[in-house]
Structure formats: structure tokens, C-alpha cells
Amino acid sequence: MDSAYLHNSVFNIELKRRELEQQNLSRSEVKRWFEDNYRVFSKKSAFTCLCCNKPVNMNLTKDEGRPFYFRHNDESECSYSENTTTYDKHVSKHEVKSKKDIGLTIFKEILEGELKPYDVEIERGYHYKKKLSFIPDFIIKFPNSEERWAIDYFTAIDQGLTSGSYARHLSKRMKTYKEEGFRPFSFVDYSWLSFLEETNKGTLLTAETYVTSKTHEDSLWDTFLEGNLQGELLDFFMKDTVATIDEFNTRNIAYVDVFNRLCTIFRFIPISQQDRNITFYKLSSSEVPLARALSVNADQNHFVLSKENEDERRNGFLKELIERKQQFELEQQRLREEQERIRAEEERIKQEEEKQRARLRARELEWQKQRQKAKELEDEEAEREMQERMRRAALRPIEVHPDGWDQRSKRPNRYGNYTYQQSPPESSYTKTEDPADKKKKEKVRDILLSQPIKGELYIDGDKRAWRIVILKWINENQSGDSLVVSLEKVIGHMRSSGISFNQNDKLAKYPIKEFLAFYGKTVKAELKKKIELTIQE
């Protein structure tokens, strides 16, 4: 025990020891001071137990950090000594003793100052004259009343987090207080406050939930919420806060910053439960001087803690919630309008693309008709040329080589004695040509006019144009299955037909040779006709 009566006043040996040590006295100097000033009183049994009034003796421990204490002269135990042992055990196991000692010193100073006008009795919990299984930091007794308040300052609320042992300890503590007739008041060190201003949400450990309280103001909040949060507004609140609750249960918790002597009161509703903690939604909060928080209200039935009447805050909370709902609905309306605008724009683009595709299809059909018409004209021209070649060939005497027949017009009498071939009627070619063969020839022509040829970029204009010129030249110069090609003559013929080149003749020969080779392969593959091709540079 750290206190005893001396001359009808309470003498706290531990408090006096700390005062002397703060004066930079060594351990031995402090002990000598107690020996010089108080040892004789101890010998005369002037120190008596606060609980049983038996004589107690000073015990001045030697080791640094160990407390000084009183012990019964007959070494017996009373409720004071037993409560002290229990209290010290709980503090060493569950609290940060250095911070708790400072906090309790400040609490005692403020409580004595604020409660002095009410003639209340303030004592440490272990001074209680009855053995307790849980000892509060302070016990307050009011005159002419049986009511007793138990006050605790908790510094390490996360003890036994994984096992839940500390939460069970606090649950039993609060239950025992009520069974003993105490009204509990709990304060948690400010370092354990966890709250996000932007979401208005915070977290309480399960242990913290046992040191919350419910006052008349909290009940008024419940009534207010149940009466005003209904229908669509309630649905919005539940979705906005992601709450999973069936009813409103407003509570409050007090956090204390002992170094700045401030108390912050959070009034909240739990909105979701996890394994080791809960998520809460803040309804209101107040930061007040600790001295104001520990003053007694007008009815002397509660600490003031914060503003007692919160009607203005309740109305402000409702107004803010309604505004938030209206803002949400406006944003949703804008979102729907934007989505509708996007859908309309997508539909417009889709329709425009469909129109464009229709125009392209129509244009493609028109191009196909034009190409077909051009092809038919080309085919007719090729047919006329073929007929002309056949007519001229029919006029050539059998004995005359084709290469010399072109000179006929220059020396017409040279061939006067030769026998000429009978020219077949013009219609016989047309009548005897197999439609299947004609279809194959058309296919070969399409392949020759469309297949990419290496180096054809050296030749200006449409690729079909220069190929048609070469095909005409082949028709005019091919003799049976033999084709002799002079590249110089072909290039000259192409130029005379209006074809131009963007490279010199040496490079221009390359795509012509490629096309001629491709011509031979295609005729062989498609028409099963082998062409003996000779290319002369």
C-alpha cells in the first residue's frame, strides 16, 4: 500500500518519493530523507492503515525504480493491501505504467479541483474498504448519497488482441463494477483514437467497445435517427455508409490527451462488426479541456464531458445528410443523362457508319459494273484482234515464215505464186470455242491483271494498264507455243502506248521480266499449256 493515515491526514509515500526524485536527489538521499523525517513516526505506530486502522511500517526499498510502501506491523492482510496487490498486478499486465502514472496524477489534480465545491470524497480504488476483484483507478463518493463512481484511465487498449483476453478482462471489469454498485466512467488514451475525417468513419477494438457508455443524449440520438431516417433517406444512409445494422445504437467514448489536458468525446453508431473490431460512423464529436470534461453536470449524475444538449448537432447532421442525398441524386441524374447522350451518339455513329457502308457497297457495285464493262470491252477488243490475227494468218502462204510475212505489203509480188490458206468464216471461232475454255481464259486474265508483281512501282499508272499493253503485245507476237520477247522492244511498245516509267530502263526491265515469267507459269497451271519463253535483254 502506498498511503497511510498520519495525524488524521493521508500520507502517500510513493508520491512523496517521486517528488524528491524530481529534485534530482539520489536513491540513497531520498531514503535518508525519509529516515530522518519519518522513521520515528513509523516506530511510534503513527502511520495507520486507511482500511483497518492497524499500525503500518514504512518500507524503503533499495533498488532503483521500486516503489516505497507501507506494510502492517503484524504482516497481516486487509482489503487495502489485497486490493493494492490486485491493482498492481492488473496495471503491470495491462497498462503502460509510466503514462498511466502521469495521467492519474493529472486526473487526481483536476478531480480534486473540479469536485471540491460538491464536498465529494475522492480516493484511489485500492483504498476501498472491501476486497474487489477489479480495482478502479479512482472511486468518488457523493455526500448524503449511496452512489459511487468508478473512474479508469486505460493506456494499452490493444492488449490480448489476438486472443481476446483483454476484451474479456474489460467485460468482466464493467460487469463487476455494476454488481458492486459503481457507476463506471472510462477514459482511453488519445493515442488509440482512429478516425478518418474524409469518410467520417473510425475503428474500435472489441476491448474499446466495453469502455463506451450510453447517456441520455445518446438515447435522444437514437430517437432522432429512428424518427427522421426512414424510406429513401434511410436507404441512402445505409448505402452511403455501407452499414450492416438492424437498429440504431448510439454510444460515446472519451479519449484523453493527458499532456495537453484535452478530452475528445466521440458520439457514434456502430455500422459493421468484424472479428476483432467494429467500424463506427461518427454522429458528433467535441474537444474540450479535460477540466471541463471532468466537471459535474447540473443534476450531479454525470460528468459534463461535452455539450450536453445536441439538438443543433442533430439538426445539422440531418440537413447535411439530406444535402448529400440530393447531391448524389443530381450526380446520378447527370450520369444517366451522360450515359443517354453517349448511347445516342453511339447510335448516331452506328447509323452513319451503316450509311457509309451502304454508300461504299453501292460504290463498289458501281465499280464492279464499270470493271465488268471495261473487261467486256477489253475482251471484245481482244476478240477482234484475235480475229484479225487469224484473218492475216489465213492469208499467209503456207511456205512463208510468219516473221517474213510482215514484209508482204512492201514486196507484194514476191508471194504471187504461193498457195494461200483458206480463211475460215469469222463465226467459226466463236461457234467452236468451248464456254468452259472461255471461263478459264477469263480467270487467267483476272489473275494476270491482279497479282502483285515485284518492282511494279517502277512503272507509273494503274497496274492493269501496263499489263494489258504487254498482254496485247504477247497476243500479237506469240507464235504457237513459242514466245520470244525483246525487252527493249517491249519497253518501246509500252512507251508508244502511253506507259511511263519512274526508273531507268535497266530497272524497268525487272518487273516486266517478273510479269512474263508469271504469265508463263499461270498459263501452264490454269490452261495446261506450256509456253517456250525466251527473253532477250
C-alpha positions as CSV (number, residue, x, y, z in Angstrom):
1,M,0.0,0.0,0.0
2,D,1.3,3.4,-0.9
3,S,-0.8,5.5,1.5
4,A,-1.4,5.6,5.3
5,Y,-3.0,7.9,7.8
6,L,-0.7,10.3,9.7
7,H,-2.2,12.7,12.1
8,N,-5.6,12.1,10.5
9,S,-4.3,13.0,7.1
10,V,-3.5,10.7,4.2
11,F,0.3,10.5,3.5
12,N,1.3,9.0,0.2
13,I,4.8,7.7,0.5
14,E,5.1,6.9,-3.3
15,L,4.0,10.4,-4.3
16,K,6.5,11.9,-1.9
17,R,9.3,9.7,-3.2
18,R,8.7,10.9,-6.8
19,E,8.6,14.5,-5.7
20,L,12.0,14.1,-4.1
21,E,13.5,12.3,-7.1
22,Q,12.3,15.1,-9.3
23,Q,14.5,17.4,-7.2
24,N,17.5,15.3,-8.5
25,L,18.1,13.5,-5.2
26,S,19.7,10.1,-5.5
27,R,18.0,6.9,-4.2
28,S,20.2,6.9,-1.1
29,E,19.5,10.6,-0.5
30,V,15.7,10.0,-0.8
31,K,15.9,7.1,1.7
32,R,18.0,9.2,4.1
33,W,15.4,12.0,3.9
34,F,12.6,9.6,4.8
35,E,14.7,8.1,7.6
36,D,15.5,11.5,9.0
37,N,11.9,12.9,8.8
38,Y,9.5,9.9,9.2
39,R,11.2,6.9,10.6
40,V,10.5,7.9,14.2
41,F,6.8,8.2,13.4
42,S,6.8,4.7,11.9
43,K,8.4,3.4,15.1
44,K,5.8,5.1,17.2
45,S,3.0,3.4,15.1
46,A,1.8,6.9,14.0
47,F,1.2,5.5,10.5
48,T,-2.1,3.6,10.4
49,C,-3.9,1.6,7.6
50,L,-6.5,3.5,5.6
51,C,-8.7,0.5,5.7
52,C,-8.4,-1.2,9.1
53,N,-6.5,1.4,11.2
54,K,-3.9,-1.0,12.2
55,P,-0.3,0.3,12.6
56,V,1.8,0.1,9.4
57,N,5.5,0.4,8.9
58,M,7.5,2.3,6.2
59,N,9.4,0.0,3.7
60,L,12.1,1.9,1.8
61,T,13.3,-0.4,-1.0
62,K,16.9,-0.2,-2.1
63,D,16.6,-1.0,-5.8
64,E,16.1,1.9,-8.3
65,G,12.6,2.1,-9.7
66,R,10.9,0.0,-7.0
67,P,8.2,1.8,-5.0
68,F,8.2,2.7,-1.3
69,Y,5.2,1.2,0.5
70,F,3.6,0.6,3.9
71,R,3.0,-2.9,5.4
72,H,1.1,-3.9,8.5
73,N,3.3,-4.3,11.5
74,D,1.9,-7.7,12.2
75,E,2.3,-8.6,8.5
76,S,-1.5,-9.3,8.2
77,E,-3.6,-8.5,5.1
78,C,-6.6,-6.3,4.8
79,S,-8.8,-5.3,1.9
80,Y,-6.5,-2.3,1.2
81,S,-3.4,-4.4,0.9
82,E,-5.1,-7.1,-1.1
83,N,-6.7,-4.5,-3.4
84,T,-3.3,-2.9,-3.8
85,T,-1.8,-6.2,-4.9
86,T,-4.6,-6.9,-7.3
87,Y,-4.4,-3.4,-8.7
88,D,-0.6,-3.5,-9.2
89,K,-0.9,-6.9,-10.9
90,H,-3.5,-5.6,-13.4
91,V,-1.6,-2.4,-14.1
92,S,1.7,-4.3,-14.8
93,K,-0.1,-6.7,-17.1
94,H,-2.4,-4.4,-19.0
95,E,-1.2,-0.8,-18.8
96,V,1.7,1.4,-19.8
97,K,2.6,2.3,-16.2
98,S,4.8,5.4,-17.0
99,K,2.0,7.0,-19.0
100,K,-0.7,5.9,-16.5
101,D,1.2,7.4,-13.5
102,I,1.4,10.8,-15.2
103,G,-2.2,10.6,-16.3
104,L,-3.6,9.6,-12.9
105,T,-1.6,12.4,-11.3
106,I,-3.3,14.9,-13.7
107,F,-6.7,13.2,-13.2
108,K,-6.4,13.5,-9.4
109,E,-5.4,17.1,-9.5
110,I,-8.3,18.1,-11.8
111,L,-10.9,15.9,-10.0
112,E,-9.9,17.5,-6.6
113,G,-10.2,21.0,-8.1
114,E,-13.5,20.4,-10.0
115,L,-15.3,18.4,-7.4
116,K,-14.2,20.4,-4.3
117,P,-17.4,22.5,-4.3
118,Y,-19.5,19.3,-4.0
119,D,-17.8,18.1,-0.9
120,V,-17.2,14.7,-2.6
121,E,-14.6,12.1,-1.4
122,I,-12.0,11.1,-4.0
123,E,-9.8,8.1,-3.2
124,R,-7.7,5.7,-5.1
125,G,-9.6,2.5,-5.9
126,Y,-7.3,0.2,-3.9
127,H,-8.2,2.2,-0.7
128,Y,-11.7,0.8,-0.9
129,K,-12.5,-0.9,2.4
130,K,-13.8,-4.1,0.7
131,K,-11.9,-6.6,-1.3
132,L,-12.6,-6.2,-5.0
133,S,-11.7,-8.4,-7.9
134,F,-11.2,-5.4,-10.2
135,I,-9.9,-2.1,-8.8
136,P,-10.7,1.2,-10.5
137,D,-8.2,4.0,-10.6
138,F,-10.4,6.3,-8.6
139,I,-13.6,6.0,-6.6
140,I,-15.8,9.1,-6.0
141,K,-18.3,9.2,-3.2
142,F,-21.0,11.9,-3.0
143,P,-22.2,13.2,0.4
144,N,-25.7,12.1,1.5
145,S,-25.8,9.5,-1.3
146,E,-25.0,5.9,-1.8
147,E,-23.8,6.5,-5.4
148,R,-20.2,5.7,-6.1
149,W,-18.4,6.4,-9.4
150,A,-15.5,4.3,-10.6
151,I,-13.1,6.1,-12.9
152,D,-10.5,4.4,-15.1
153,Y,-7.8,5.7,-17.5
154,F,-6.8,3.0,-20.0
155,T,-3.4,3.3,-21.8
156,A,-2.9,0.0,-23.7
157,I,-6.3,-0.9,-25.1
158,D,-4.8,-3.4,-27.6
159,Q,-3.6,-5.9,-25.0
160,G,-4.5,-9.6,-25.9
161,L,-5.7,-8.6,-29.3
162,T,-5.4,-12.0,-31.0
163,S,-6.7,-14.0,-28.0
164,G,-9.3,-11.5,-26.9
165,S,-8.2,-11.8,-23.3
166,Y,-8.1,-8.1,-22.6
167,A,-11.6,-7.6,-24.1
168,R,-12.8,-10.4,-21.7
169,H,-11.0,-8.7,-18.8
170,L,-12.7,-5.4,-19.5
171,S,-16.1,-7.1,-20.0
172,K,-15.8,-8.7,-16.5
173,R,-14.5,-5.4,-15.0
174,M,-17.5,-3.4,-16.1
175,K,-19.9,-6.2,-15.1
176,T,-18.3,-6.3,-11.6
177,Y,-18.4,-2.6,-11.2
178,K,-22.2,-2.6,-11.8
179,E,-22.7,-5.5,-9.4
180,E,-20.8,-3.6,-6.7
181,G,-23.0,-0.6,-7.3
182,F,-20.3,1.5,-9.1
183,R,-21.2,3.8,-12.0
184,P,-18.3,3.4,-14.4
185,F,-16.6,6.2,-16.3
186,S,-13.9,5.2,-18.7
187,F,-11.3,7.3,-20.5
188,V,-8.9,5.9,-23.2
189,D,-5.6,7.4,-24.0
190,Y,-5.8,9.6,-27.1
191,S,-3.1,7.6,-28.9
192,W,-5.8,4.9,-29.6
193,L,-8.1,7.3,-31.5
194,S,-8.5,6.0,-35.1
195,F,-10.8,8.1,-37.3
196,L,-10.8,9.3,-41.0
197,E,-12.3,12.7,-41.4
198,E,-13.0,12.2,-45.2
199,T,-15.2,9.2,-44.6
200,N,-16.5,10.1,-41.2
201,K,-15.6,6.5,-40.1
202,G,-13.4,5.1,-37.4
203,T,-12.4,1.8,-35.8
204,L,-12.9,0.5,-32.3
205,L,-11.2,-2.6,-31.0
206,T,-13.5,-5.1,-29.3
207,A,-11.9,-4.1,-26.0
208,E,-12.8,-0.5,-26.6
209,T,-16.5,-1.3,-27.0
210,Y,-16.6,-2.3,-23.4
211,V,-15.4,1.1,-22.2
212,T,-18.0,3.1,-24.2
213,S,-21.1,4.4,-22.5
214,K,-24.7,5.3,-23.3
215,T,-26.1,8.5,-21.9
216,H,-29.4,10.3,-22.1
217,E,-28.1,12.3,-25.1
218,D,-27.3,9.0,-26.9
219,S,-30.8,7.8,-26.4
220,L,-32.1,11.1,-27.8
221,W,-29.9,10.5,-30.9
222,D,-31.5,7.0,-31.3
223,T,-35.0,8.5,-31.2
224,F,-34.0,11.2,-33.6
225,L,-32.4,8.8,-36.1
226,E,-35.3,6.4,-36.0
227,G,-37.8,9.2,-36.5
228,N,-36.0,11.0,-39.3
229,L,-34.1,8.3,-41.2
230,Q,-36.9,6.5,-43.0
231,G,-37.7,5.3,-46.5
232,E,-35.4,6.6,-49.2
233,L,-33.3,8.6,-46.8
234,L,-32.6,5.6,-44.7
235,D,-31.8,3.5,-47.8
236,F,-29.3,6.2,-48.9
237,F,-27.7,6.4,-45.5
238,M,-27.2,2.6,-45.4
239,K,-25.7,2.6,-48.9
240,D,-23.6,5.7,-48.3
241,T,-22.1,4.4,-45.1
242,V,-22.1,0.7,-46.1
243,A,-23.8,-0.1,-42.9
244,T,-25.0,-3.6,-41.9
245,I,-27.1,-2.8,-38.9
246,D,-30.7,-3.6,-37.9
247,E,-31.2,-0.7,-35.4
248,F,-29.5,2.5,-34.2
249,N,-27.5,2.1,-31.0
250,T,-25.8,5.4,-30.3
251,R,-22.9,5.4,-27.8
252,N,-20.0,7.6,-26.9
253,I,-16.3,7.1,-26.0
254,A,-13.9,9.6,-24.3
255,Y,-10.2,9.9,-25.5
256,V,-7.8,11.9,-23.2
257,D,-4.6,13.7,-24.2
258,V,-3.1,14.0,-20.7
259,F,-0.1,16.0,-21.9
260,N,-2.3,18.7,-23.4
261,R,-5.1,18.2,-20.8
262,L,-7.7,17.7,-23.5
263,C,-10.7,15.3,-23.8
264,T,-12.3,14.3,-27.1
265,I,-15.7,12.8,-27.0
266,F,-16.9,10.8,-30.0
267,R,-20.7,10.1,-30.3
268,F,-21.2,7.3,-32.9
269,I,-23.2,4.4,-34.1
270,P,-21.6,1.0,-35.0
271,I,-22.2,0.2,-38.6
272,S,-20.3,-3.1,-39.1
273,Q,-18.8,-5.9,-36.9
274,Q,-15.5,-7.7,-37.7
275,D,-13.7,-10.4,-35.8
276,R,-11.6,-8.2,-33.6
277,N,-13.0,-4.7,-34.1
278,I,-16.0,-2.7,-35.3
279,T,-16.4,0.1,-37.8
280,F,-18.3,3.2,-36.4
281,Y,-19.9,6.2,-38.1
282,K,-19.4,9.5,-36.2
283,L,-22.5,11.5,-35.4
284,S,-20.8,14.3,-33.5
285,S,-17.5,15.0,-31.6
286,S,-16.3,17.5,-29.1
287,E,-12.8,18.5,-28.0
288,V,-12.9,20.2,-24.6
289,P,-10.4,20.9,-21.8
290,L,-10.0,17.9,-19.5
291,A,-11.1,20.1,-16.6
292,R,-14.4,20.8,-18.2
293,A,-14.9,17.2,-19.2
294,L,-14.4,16.1,-15.5
295,S,-16.8,18.7,-14.1
296,V,-20.1,17.5,-12.8
297,N,-23.4,18.4,-14.6
298,A,-26.2,20.4,-13.0
299,D,-28.0,17.2,-11.9
300,Q,-24.8,15.8,-10.4
301,N,-25.5,12.5,-12.1
302,H,-22.8,12.6,-14.8
303,F,-19.6,14.3,-15.9
304,V,-20.2,17.1,-18.4
305,L,-17.7,15.6,-20.9
306,S,-19.1,17.8,-23.8
307,K,-22.0,19.9,-24.8
308,E,-25.0,18.3,-23.1
309,N,-27.8,19.4,-25.5
310,E,-27.0,18.3,-29.0
311,D,-30.3,19.4,-30.7
312,E,-28.4,21.7,-33.0
313,R,-25.9,19.0,-34.0
314,R,-28.7,16.5,-34.7
315,N,-30.5,19.0,-37.0
316,G,-27.1,19.8,-38.7
317,F,-26.5,16.1,-39.2
318,L,-29.9,15.6,-40.8
319,K,-29.5,18.7,-43.0
320,E,-26.1,17.5,-44.2
321,L,-27.4,14.0,-44.9
322,I,-30.3,15.4,-47.0
323,E,-28.0,17.7,-48.9
324,R,-25.6,14.7,-49.6
325,K,-28.5,12.6,-50.8
326,Q,-29.7,15.5,-53.1
327,Q,-26.2,15.9,-54.4
328,F,-25.9,12.1,-55.0
329,E,-29.3,12.2,-56.9
330,L,-28.1,15.1,-59.1
331,E,-24.9,13.2,-59.9
332,Q,-26.9,10.1,-60.7
333,Q,-29.2,12.2,-63.0
334,R,-26.1,13.7,-64.7
335,L,-24.7,10.3,-65.0
336,R,-27.9,8.9,-66.6
337,E,-28.1,11.9,-69.0
338,E,-24.4,11.4,-69.9
339,Q,-25.0,7.7,-70.5
340,E,-28.1,8.6,-72.6
341,R,-26.0,11.1,-74.6
342,I,-23.3,8.5,-75.1
343,R,-25.9,5.9,-76.2
344,A,-27.5,8.5,-78.6
345,E,-24.1,9.4,-80.0
346,E,-23.1,5.8,-80.4
347,E,-26.4,5.1,-82.2
348,R,-25.8,8.2,-84.4
349,I,-22.3,7.0,-85.3
350,K,-23.7,3.5,-85.9
351,Q,-26.3,4.8,-88.3
352,E,-23.8,7.0,-90.0
353,E,-21.4,4.1,-90.3
354,E,-24.2,1.9,-91.8
355,K,-25.0,4.7,-94.3
356,Q,-21.3,4.9,-95.1
357,R,-21.1,1.2,-95.6
358,A,-24.2,1.3,-97.8
359,R,-22.6,4.1,-99.9
360,L,-19.4,2.0,-100.1
361,R,-21.4,-1.0,-101.2
362,A,-23.2,1.0,-103.8
363,R,-19.9,2.5,-105.0
364,E,-18.3,-1.0,-105.1
365,L,-21.2,-2.3,-107.1
366,E,-20.9,0.6,-109.5
367,W,-17.1,0.0,-109.7
368,Q,-17.7,-3.7,-110.3
369,K,-20.2,-2.8,-113.1
370,Q,-17.6,-0.5,-114.6
371,R,-14.8,-3.0,-114.3
372,Q,-17.1,-5.7,-115.9
373,K,-18.0,-3.3,-118.7
374,A,-14.3,-2.4,-119.2
375,K,-13.4,-6.1,-119.1
376,E,-16.1,-6.9,-121.7
377,L,-14.8,-4.1,-123.9
378,E,-11.3,-5.4,-123.5
379,D,-12.4,-8.9,-124.2
380,E,-14.2,-7.6,-127.3
381,E,-11.1,-5.8,-128.4
382,A,-9.0,-8.9,-127.7
383,E,-11.5,-11.0,-129.7
384,R,-11.4,-8.5,-132.6
385,E,-7.6,-8.6,-132.5
386,M,-7.6,-12.4,-132.4
387,Q,-9.9,-12.5,-135.4
388,E,-7.7,-10.0,-137.2
389,R,-4.6,-12.1,-136.5
390,M,-6.5,-15.2,-137.7
391,R,-7.5,-13.4,-140.8
392,R,-4.0,-12.3,-141.6
393,A,-2.6,-15.7,-140.7
394,A,-5.1,-17.2,-143.1
395,L,-3.8,-15.0,-145.9
396,R,-0.1,-16.1,-145.3
397,P,1.2,-18.6,-147.8
398,I,2.0,-21.9,-146.1
399,E,5.6,-21.8,-147.3
400,V,6.3,-18.4,-145.8
401,H,7.6,-18.0,-142.3
402,P,5.5,-15.6,-140.1
403,D,8.5,-13.3,-139.5
404,G,8.8,-12.6,-143.2
405,W,5.1,-12.2,-143.8
406,D,5.0,-8.7,-142.4
407,Q,7.0,-7.6,-145.4
408,R,4.2,-8.6,-147.7
409,S,2.9,-5.1,-148.1
410,K,6.4,-3.8,-149.1
411,R,7.0,-6.5,-151.7
412,P,3.6,-7.9,-152.7
413,N,4.7,-9.6,-155.9
414,R,7.2,-11.8,-154.1
415,Y,4.4,-14.1,-152.9
416,G,2.3,-14.1,-156.0
417,N,3.0,-17.7,-156.9
418,Y,2.4,-19.1,-153.4
419,T,-0.7,-21.1,-152.3
420,Y,-2.7,-19.3,-149.6
421,Q,-4.6,-20.8,-146.7
422,Q,-8.3,-20.9,-146.8
423,S,-9.6,-18.3,-144.3
424,P,-12.3,-19.7,-142.1
425,P,-15.5,-17.9,-141.7
426,E,-15.4,-15.3,-138.9
427,S,-18.1,-17.0,-137.0
428,S,-16.4,-20.4,-136.9
429,Y,-14.1,-19.4,-134.0
430,T,-16.9,-18.2,-132.0
431,K,-19.0,-21.3,-132.6
432,T,-16.3,-23.8,-131.8
433,E,-15.0,-22.1,-128.6
434,D,-16.0,-24.1,-125.5
435,P,-17.7,-21.9,-122.8
436,A,-15.6,-23.6,-120.2
437,D,-12.4,-22.7,-122.0
438,K,-13.7,-19.1,-122.3
439,K,-14.3,-19.1,-118.5
440,K,-10.8,-20.4,-117.9
441,K,-9.3,-17.7,-120.1
442,E,-11.2,-15.0,-118.2
443,K,-9.9,-16.4,-114.9
444,V,-6.3,-16.4,-116.2
445,R,-6.8,-12.8,-117.4
446,D,-8.0,-11.7,-113.9
447,I,-5.1,-13.4,-112.3
448,L,-2.6,-11.8,-114.6
449,L,-4.1,-8.3,-114.1
450,S,-4.4,-8.5,-110.3
451,Q,-1.5,-10.5,-108.9
452,P,1.2,-8.2,-107.3
453,I,4.5,-8.2,-109.2
454,K,7.8,-7.3,-107.6
455,G,9.2,-4.0,-108.8
456,E,5.9,-2.8,-110.4
457,L,6.2,0.5,-108.5
458,Y,8.9,1.4,-111.2
459,I,6.0,1.7,-113.7
460,D,3.7,4.7,-113.4
461,G,-0.1,4.5,-113.5
462,D,-2.6,1.7,-112.9
463,K,-1.1,-1.8,-112.8
464,R,-3.8,-3.1,-115.1
465,A,-3.0,-0.6,-117.8
466,W,0.6,-1.7,-118.4
467,R,-0.2,-5.3,-118.1
468,I,-3.0,-5.1,-120.7
469,V,-0.4,-3.5,-123.1
470,I,2.0,-6.4,-122.6
471,L,-0.8,-8.9,-123.0
472,K,-1.8,-7.3,-126.3
473,W,1.9,-7.4,-127.4
474,I,2.0,-11.1,-126.5
475,N,-1.1,-11.8,-128.5
476,E,0.4,-10.0,-131.5
477,N,3.9,-11.6,-131.2
478,Q,3.4,-15.1,-129.8
479,S,3.8,-17.9,-132.4
480,G,2.1,-21.1,-131.3
481,D,3.7,-22.3,-128.1
482,S,6.8,-20.2,-128.6
483,L,7.3,-16.7,-127.3
484,V,10.4,-14.7,-128.0
485,V,10.5,-11.4,-126.1
486,S,12.9,-8.5,-126.7
487,L,12.7,-6.3,-123.5
488,E,13.9,-3.3,-125.4
489,K,11.1,-3.7,-128.0
490,V,8.5,-4.3,-125.2
491,I,9.6,-1.2,-123.3
492,G,9.5,0.8,-126.6
493,H,6.0,-0.6,-127.3
494,M,4.8,0.4,-123.8
495,R,6.1,3.9,-124.2
496,S,4.4,4.2,-127.6
497,S,1.2,3.0,-125.9
498,G,1.4,5.8,-123.3
499,I,3.1,3.9,-120.4
500,S,5.8,5.8,-118.5
501,F,8.5,4.7,-116.1
502,N,10.0,6.4,-112.9
503,Q,13.3,4.5,-113.2
504,N,15.8,3.8,-115.9
505,D,15.3,1.0,-118.5
506,K,17.6,-1.3,-116.7
507,L,15.4,-1.2,-113.6
508,A,12.2,-1.1,-115.6
509,K,13.0,-4.4,-117.2
510,Y,12.8,-6.2,-113.8
511,P,9.0,-6.1,-113.3
512,I,8.5,-6.9,-117.0
513,K,10.6,-10.0,-116.7
514,E,8.7,-10.9,-113.5
515,F,5.4,-10.5,-115.2
516,L,6.4,-12.5,-118.3
517,A,7.6,-15.4,-116.0
518,F,4.4,-15.2,-114.1
519,Y,2.5,-15.3,-117.4
520,G,4.2,-18.5,-118.4
521,K,3.6,-20.2,-115.0
522,T,-0.1,-19.1,-114.9
523,V,-0.9,-20.3,-118.5
524,K,0.8,-23.6,-117.7
525,A,-1.1,-24.0,-114.4
526,E,-4.5,-22.8,-115.4
527,L,-4.7,-23.7,-119.1
528,K,-2.3,-26.7,-119.1
529,K,-0.4,-25.0,-121.9
530,K,3.3,-24.9,-121.9
531,I,4.9,-21.7,-123.3
532,E,8.5,-21.8,-124.5
533,L,9.6,-18.4,-123.3
534,T,12.8,-16.7,-124.5
535,I,13.6,-13.3,-123.0
536,Q,16.2,-11.1,-124.8
537,E,17.8,-8.2,-123.0
